[in-house]
Amino acid sequence: MEFNDYDFFVQHADINLYYATKFKAIDLAFYIVGNDGTDLLLVPDMEKERAVRESRVKEIASFGDLGYHDLRKELKDSRKAQAEMLIRLLKTHKARRVGIPTDFPAYLAIPLSQAFEVKVVKSPFLKMRAVKTQKEIEYIGDTSKAIISAFEFALKLLRREKSCDRIRERIENYLYLKGYLASDTIISSGKLSAIPHASGGIVEDHVVMDIFPRSRKHYYYSDFTRTVIVNRNDKIEEMLNAVIEAQEKAISIIREGITAKDVHYTVCDVLESYGYKTLRQKANEGFIHSTGHGVGLEVHEEPRIFENETVLEAGMVFTVEPGLYYKDIGGVRVEDVVVVRKNGCEVLTEYPKRIYLNSI
């Protein structure tokens, strides 16, 4: 990894540190890389042995190795000691310009900026994470299979359970017992479903189910939404048919080399052809969100599938999730996770899109 705007980059403990090192930090930790070849994982003393076992970093040091405990006694402040420890370490490597991510802790960023020329930037690992390895794709595929299983379980619940909150609780418990962590699962019905991220209420003519757990073993997410027709409703079914056509058209054009904007505008074209409003028309009802988002170690990551010029690359994994939302009717959404391939794409959450509860 080479840097142009800085000669060292300091990544604090978050999912980017895990991606770069394969060490799942529980407490504060730092990954430091530099143009001089520095490749260092810095962890609390009690975590050093685990870091040696789990990480793929060339050099591992503990806070104690770098004099943290003496600094804490001297400065009588653990946070000041952490900052001074980093400053002294970087000075031993003759650092001049230091890059830090946008969410770097302020109590560390301010002292660093007093000692070096600090550049606040998007973590370089964000862009790297946008293109998945085959192993990462397999992990997302594994979580996708768990979602399908949970969704089929939810369909059985829907036959006897009328509380959206209760269905949500049962889905999340089901996934936890299978080894996946789900939270904020969206189960909505009736007019409440016109709010894309709303959940709750009583089951009416249709139910939107949006399930997006991560594995407790490998930490990768997937994301899946279906709109289930419980009782016939012409307006909801017309909206759903348009959304399905828009999604299928968008998926059909995905391949390496096209832009995110191409995919998003394809969805808008189809929905607008049926007379529905879209965000492209500055509407506040209809299709009011982006077409999709990257999925991986976070449920929302790069690339964003919207009005941007991001060029799709083979290995990118993202959702395609058009929806329509009208306050006096309700909302519908269909969502799948796809992998970009050179000449097309692969759907990881393959499942029927038109689901009528009474015909299951």
Secondary structure, DSSP 8 states (H G I E B T S, - for coil): ---SS-SEEEEESSHHHHHHH----SS--EEEEETTS-EEEEE-GGGHHHHHHH---SEEEETGGGTHHHHHHHHS-HHHHHHHHHHHHHHHTT--EEEEETT--HHHHHHHHHHSEEEEE--HHHHHHHB--HHHHHHHHHHHHHHHHHHHHHHHHHTT--BHHHHHHHHHHHHHHHTEE--S-EEEEGGGGGSTT--BSB--SEEEEEE--EETTT--B--EEEEEESS--HHHHHHHHHHHHHHHHHHHH--TT-BHHHHHHHHHHHHHHTT--BGGGT-SSBB-S-SEEE-SSSSSEEEEESSS--B--TTBEEEE--EEEETTTEEEE-BEEEEEETTEEEESS---S-EEGGG-
